[in-house]
Each structure stands twice: as structure tokens, then as C-alpha cells.
């Protein structure tokens, strides 16, 4: 299986945030070394962040945040589970 470095996709589609959440879990189950970082501009970001992390996302970064927060999330190594 190829080693994935980055996967980009839209979390929300037509107002259905929850519809894409299972993808995070499927990816992290199939590729345990893959770090999923959710970068989103959703208004209910606290709730979405908790759900994304529960499903295996390594980090959740809100659009419009200080760029250093995004860089830190990208640079932080994966933790052993």
C-alpha cells in the first residue's frame, strides 16, 4: 500500500457535516500511520472538532486561525497509539 503524506477533501457537503465524518474513521483504521488534520470553517467548530478527533483526526484547525496554529498541527509528529 502506498504511504500517504497528505489527503485533502471537503468535510462538509451540501450542509451534511456528519456525512463525511465516517471517512476519517475509515482512513485512520485502514492506514494507522496516516495523520488526518481537519481544516474547516464550520460555525459549530467545537462540536465538529470533538467528533473528528473521536473518529481519529490528529488535529482540527479552524479556517481564519493564526497561520502558526496550522503550521504547528502539520509539524506535530503522530503519537503512538
N, C-alpha and C positions, 0 to 999 in steps of 0.2 A: 504494500500500500504506500502511496506517495506521502511524504512528510509535508503537511500543510503549514505554511507560515502565516497566512492571512486569508480570512474569508470575510467578504463584505456583503451585506444584504440589508434589506429593509425589514425592520421589526414589525412595523405597522402597515397593514394593507387594508384600505377601504374601511378604516375605523375598527378593525378587528385585531387588537393588540394580542390577545390570548392565542389567536390562531397561529402565530409564529413561535410562541414560547416552546412548544414541544421540539422544535428544530434544535434549540440549544441543548436540550437533554439528549436528543438522538446523536448529535455531533460529539458531545463530550463522552458519551458512552462508547461510540464506535471508535473514537480517536482520543484516548485519555490524555495524550500529550498536547492536544490542541488547547490553547488558551483562547477562550471566547471573551471578547470585550465588546459590550453593548454600548454604542454611541447613539444617543437618542435625544430628541427634542420634545418628547411627550410631556404633557402638562402634569400627569399623575406619576411623575418620575419616581417618587419614593416607593409606591406600590409596585411599579414595574421593575424597579431595581431589586427589590426583595424577591420578587418572583423569578427574575432572570438568574440571580445568584443561587436561589434554591434549586434551580434546574441545571446549575453547573457553570454559569458565567463566572469568569475570574474577576471581572470588574464591570461597573456601569458608570459611564461618563455622560453627563448632560451636555447637549449642544449649547454653545454660548459660554461654557465654563472657561476659566483661565487655561490657556493652551498648555501650561506646565502640568496641569492635572491629567490631561490626555497623554502627554509625553511620559509621565510617571507610570500611568497604567500600562502603556506599551512596553516600558523598560522593566517593569517588575517581573522577576522570574516566577515561573509557576511553582507552587508549593506542592510538596509530596502529599499525596492523599492516603 
